Amino acid sequence: MIRFEQVTKRYPDGTTAVDDLSFEVSEGELVTLVGPSGCGKTTTMMMVNRLIEPTSGRIFVDGEDIAAVDPVRLRRRIGYVIQQVGLFPHRTVLDNTATVPALLGWKRAKARARATDLLDLVGLDPKTYGPRYPEQLSGGQRQRVGVARALAADPPVLLMDEPFGAVDPVVREQLQDEFLRMQAAVRKTVLLVTHDIEEAVRLGDRIAVYGQGRIEQFDTPGAVLGAPATPYVAGFVGADRGLKRLSVTEIEPDDLEQPPVARPDEPAERAAQRLRTGGARWAVVLDAHDDLHGWVGLDELAAGGTVGDLAHRMTAWVPVGAPLKQAFGVMLQYDAGWVAVLDGARFLGVLTPAKLHEALRRSVDADARGVPRGQVPFDSVSDA
């Protein structure tokens, strides 16, 4: 969808902002451009909608050389979100969102209907927020309106320049979650500029790590964190890159252990005997459909009755496919030695700290070999 071919941007004073840049972004892919200030990432993005013209090289959008496209027409089919949003203060939220469709000649009713749908998509009730003005919104709400406005004309490409940088960390994480949910629904081709490696890792399908005017590594978040291509990349992502990798390594069924199981209608004495025989101190309690009912400890079973009467509610759980970071956070939150992993309500197994560590190491090893994680057996994980 977006292709750079040997693109250079050199200013009259001799400063080279971007030097011989070549890369490609596939349709529906979200690529984050990350690097220190002045490295050329914003220049790269602004050349896509011709707010900056390249000195040499070619840029293609949807197979078309943008040098041959009228800049105004080009920009109206590319969504653009900036840190400070740039909403019109004298227009309502609904009219701000409908700006680009109106410029494209859409009828007022159609443009406002589209704006209504998009406000709902970004988590703002159009009945509540549509009539308001930008000054009546929080920073996070204005940022959501900026995203909705950029999507209003249904552009195939979305450019985002530090879109969540002007809000506090809690709101920033909420906006990131909302944007990932939205991107899963609309699947736009996105270039997102950030200086924050954690944001780049969390949002990007692939990451372009910039040095000075050049891309030092262009790869998946897992590969950038697990196998930095150069000492520069290793230094930029940080010595704690293993911890950062927890956020991009998903829990898989092969990572799980299978603990003893008890049934709600089972006599407590019988369940206790089975635990003692197996040397276990607790069991998960599953119903006839293997849905999670809770857990029970050996000490509680001594009270008699049925397992269901004695079971505790399970609070430490995560869905399969969640990042290892989420499981680690739940372990810490509940001071738990393990977390249950569910597929809907169905119990799949438990993730222990040892298995979490093993899953992380297998993921690193899989990237180094260029194979899926499931093809790396437990006993062949490298110590590197």
N, C-alpha and C positions, 0 to 999 in steps of 0.2 A: 504493500500500500504506500509506504514512503521509502524512497531509495536515494541515498547520497552516493554520488560518484566523483571521487577525487575533488572534493569541495574545499576551497581555501577562501578565507576572508582576511584580507590584509588592508590596513588603514593607511592613509597618506603619510602618517608619521613613521611608517615602517613596522608598526605593531601588527603581529600576526595573531589574530584571535582564534582562528581555526585553520589547521594545517593539513591539507590532503586527506580529508575525512571521507571514508567510504563505509557505509553500513546500510542495512535494510531492516525495516519494521514490517512484519506480516500483518495482514488484515485481522482486526480484532485483538491485536497484541498490545499490551501495556508495557512500554519501555521507559524506565527511569534513567535520566541523565544525572549523574551525581559526581561531585567534585568540589574543590575549594573555590572560593570567590575568584573571578577573573580567569577561569580555566577554559572558557569558551562554550559552556553548556547552554546558556541563555542565547548566545549568538546563534548557535546551531538551531535552536528551536525557532527563533525569530526569522531565520532564513526560509523556513518552511512556508510561512505566509507572507513572505517578501517585505516584512517590516525592515529587514536588513537584506541587502543584495550581496550575493557572493562575488568575490573577485574572480574566481575561476571555478570550473567544475559544473556539474549538473545535478539538479534535484528533481525527482519525479514524485508526483502524488497520483495514485491510482493509474499509473502508467503514462501520465502526461507530464511533459517537461514544463515546469511552472514558469520558466522564463518566457514562454509563449502565451501565458494566460494573463488576462487583465487583472492587476492586483486587487482591485475592488471585488471583482467577481470571485477571485480565488478566496479572499478573506471571508466572504459571505457563506462559503461552503466549508469553512474550517472553524470549529469552535475554539474559543480562546478564553482561558481563565487565568487571572493574575492575582497576586497576593492581596492587593488592596481592592479587588473586586471591580471598582469603577462604575457603580450603579448611578443612575441619574437621580439626584436627590429630590427633584420636583415631580417624579413619576412614581406611581404606586408599584408595589412589588409585582403585581400581575402585569402591569404595562411594561415594567423593566424586562420581565421575562419574555414578553412578546415582541421585543424590539426588533430582532433580526427577521422574524417572519413578516413583520410589518414593512421593513425595508425591502423585502423580496416581493412585496405586492400581495401578500395573503389578505383575504378579507378579514375584517376586524373580528368577527365571530369565530372564524377558524383559528386565528392567531391566539385569541384569548382562551379558546378551548385547549389548544396545545399547551399554553402556559399553565393552565389549571392542572392538566395531567402531569406536567413536569414538576410542579411544586409538590404535588402528592408523591411523585417518585423520589424526590430528594428529602422527604420526611417533613414537609411543611404543609399543614392543612390549608388549602387554598381559601377556604371560607374565613379562616382566622387571619392568615398572613397576606392574602392577596390584596386587600384594601389598604394595608399599611404602607408607610413610606420607609425608606432605608434607615433614617435616623431612629426609627422605632424598633429596630432589630438589634440583636446582639451581634458580635463579630462572627460567631459561628453561623448564625442564621443568614447574615449577608453573604457569607461564603457559599452557603447552599444555594442562594438565589443566583450567585454568579455562575455556579455549575449548571443550574437549570437554564439560565439564559444562553449559555454556550451550546446547550443541546437543543435549543428550541426549534431550529430549522432542520433538525435531524442530520447534522453533518457527519460524514464518514470518518473525519479526523478531528481529534481533540488535542489542543496544545494547552499545557498547564504549567505555569511558571510560579513555583513556590506557593501552590494554591492554599496550603493549610499552615503557612508559616506565621500568620499574624494573630493566631489564637493561642490560648494557654494549652499546656500538654494534655489535660483531660479532654477538652473539647476537640483538640487535634486528633486524638485517638478515635473519638466518636465519629468525626468527619471522615477519617480514613475508613472506618468500618462501613459507614454509610456509602462511601464512594465505591468500595469493593462490592458491596451488595448491588449497587446500581450498575456497575460495570458488568457484573455477571448477567444482568438482565439485558443491557443494550449492546454490549460487545463492540464498543468503538475502538478504533485504532488510536492509541494515546501515546504522546510524548510528554513526560512529566519531569520537570526540572526540580531538583532538590539539592541541598548541601548536606542533608541528613542521611547517613548510610542506613540507619534503622528504618527510616521511612522508605528509602529506595528498596530495601530488602523486603519490607512488608507488602509493598504495593506492586512491585514490578514482576512481570513474567520473565523479563530479562533486564539486566542492568548494564549501562555503559558507564564505566568508571573513567573519568577524565583526568589526564595529567595536564600539561600546559598546551592546550589547543589540539590535543590528540586523545584518542581513546586507548587507554592502557589495557583494558579488558572488557569484552562484550560477551556476557554469558548469563546463565541462570543465577538467581540469588544463591542457591546452594553451592554452585561451582565457584562463584566469586569468594564466598566465605570459606569453603572447604579447600579450594586449590587456587589461591591467588596467583595470577600469571606472572607477576613481577614483584620485586621487593617494594616498589612504590605502592602497588595495590594492597599488599600485605600490611604496610604501614598505615594506609588510609582506612582500611576496614577495621584495624585495631587488633590488639593482642587478645581481646575478648571475643574474637570472631566466632569461637566455638559456642559461646552463649548466644550470640546473635543468630547463629544457625538453628538454634532451637525453634525460632519463630517461623522457619521455612521448611522444617522437617516434619512431615505429617505422621501421625500414629497409624500404623498398619497392623492388620490382624496377626502377622507373624511376629510382632514385637511383644505379644501378650503371653502371660502365664495363665494356667488354668487351675484355680484353687478348688478346694472341696466344695461341693454343692449340697444344700439341704432344701427340702420342700416345705411350704408353709403348713401343710396338714400332717407332716411327719412327726411322730412322737419325739419329744426332746431327748429322752433317754437313748433312743436308737441313734439319733444324729450324734449325740455325745460319744457314744461307743465308737462310731465310725471315725470321728475326729481323733480320739485317743489312739486308735489302731494305726491311723496314718501319721501320727505325730504332729497334728495340726492344732492350732489354737483358735481358729475361727473358720467360718464357711459363709459363702454368699447364699442368699435365699432366693430361689427362682421359682416362678409358678410353672404350670404345665406347659406354657408356651415359651419357656426360657426367658420371660420378661423379668426384669430385676424387681424383687420385692424388698430387699434390704440385706442385712448381714446379721450374723449372730456369733457370739463368742462361746467358747467352751464353758466358761464360768457361768454364763447366764443359763445355759442348758440344764444346769444342776437343779434349777427351780422346778422342773417338770412341766407337764402340759404339752402343748404343741409348739413346733418351731415358730409358726406364724405369730403366736402370742408373745414370743420373746424377742422377735427380730427388731433390729434398729433400722431406722430410715437411713438410706444411703445418701450422704451429702457430697462425698468426694467422688465425682464421676465426670467424664468428658465424652463427647461423641467421637466415634472412629473418624479418622481424617483430620481431627483437630491438630494443631501444631504441638510439638513436644513442650514448647514454652507454656502453653495453656495447662497441660497436665502437671508440669512442675509447679506452676503457680497454685493450682488446686491443692497439691501435696502440702505446700507451705501454708496455705490459708487454713487448712483443717488439721495441720500437724499430722498428716496421714503417711503411713508407710507404703501405701499403694493407692491407686485410683482405679475405679471400675471404668471400663470402656464399653459404650453402648452403640448399637445401631438402631436408632429409634428408641424403643423400650427394651429391645432384645439385648441380653448380656453376651458379650464376646469374650471377655477375659479381664485380667487386671494388669496394669502397667506398674512395675516397681521401679525404684530408683536405679537398680542395676540394669534392668531392661531398657530404661530410658537412655542410660549412658550407652548401652550396646547399640540401640537404634541409631543414636547420633553417630557413633563410630562407623557403623555399617553404611550410613548415608554418605559419609566422607569417602569411604573406601569405594563405594559404587560410583561416585563422581570421578574419582581418580582412574577407575578402570573403564569408565564410559558404559556402564551396564546398569540396568534397573536394580534398585536396592534389594529386591527379592532374590536376585541371583547371587548375592553375597552371603555365603553361609556364616553362621555364628563363629565357627572355629577358625575362620580365615581372615578375621578383621585385623587390619594392621595396627600397630601400636603408634604409628606416626600421628 
